[in-house]
Amino acid sequence: MKKLSELKKDSSGVIFAVNGELRFVSRITSIGLTPGCSVTVIKNEKHRPLLVYSRDTMIALNRSECEWIEVEEAEKGVAV
């Protein structure tokens, strides 16, 4: 498993777990980032928010928030 922030640009994965305090988990899951959901990293630049694409929506996430989201990275060439 990797943290969401560890995925490189244009890589995809499936959310395995959303950890953290109840308020954070509730907020993240309410925007659609739930276990089993596929995500694609659009932008991952140091010291900048992470931009991901999931469920037909672009979502900007604070880097510290991405530390709590575990993903299973998809292999290259495999659609998620």
N, C-alpha and C positions, 0 to 999 in steps of 0.2 A: 504494500500500500504506500501511496505517496500523499503528501499534502497537496491541496489544490494549487498552492503557490509554487510548487516544484514542477508543474507541467510547463513545458515550453510552448512558445507561440505555435499555433496551428496543430497542436496535439489534442487528442480527445481522450475521454475517459468516462467512467461510470461512477457516480457518487456511491461510496460504500457506507459512510457514516458521517453524521453531523454531530459533533461533540460540543461541549461548552455548557454555559449556564442556560437555564430554561428560557430566559428572555431572548437570548441569541438564537437558540434552536428554533423557537417559535417564529421569530422574524424571518430567518432563512428559509424555513419550510413553507412559510406563507407566501413567499415569492416564487415557490416552485422548485427549489433546490432540495430534493428529497432523496433518500437512499434508493438506488435503482435508476435514477435520472441520468441521462447522458449529457455531457458538457463538452464544449470545444473552446479552447483558449484562443481568443482573438488577439489580445495584446498582453504581454507580460514583460514590462520594463522595470528595472530596479527603481525603488523608491517612488513608484507610481501605482495607482489602483490597478487591479487585475480586471480585464474586460473579458467576459465569457459569454458564450451563446448557448442557450438552453431553452427548450420548449418554445421555439420561434421568438425568443426575446433576448436582447442584449442586456447584460447585467454587469454593472461595475461594482466590484467588491474591494473593500479595504484589505490591504495585505495581511494585517493582523487577524482579520476574520477568516482568511483563507487557511490559516494555520490550524483551524479547528475542523476543517472539512477534509475528510479522507476520500481519496479516489483510487480506483483501479485503472491504470492507464491502458488504453487500447493499443494493440499492435499496429504498426504502420500498415496502411492499406486496408485495414479492417474498419468497415463502417460501424458506428455505434448508434 
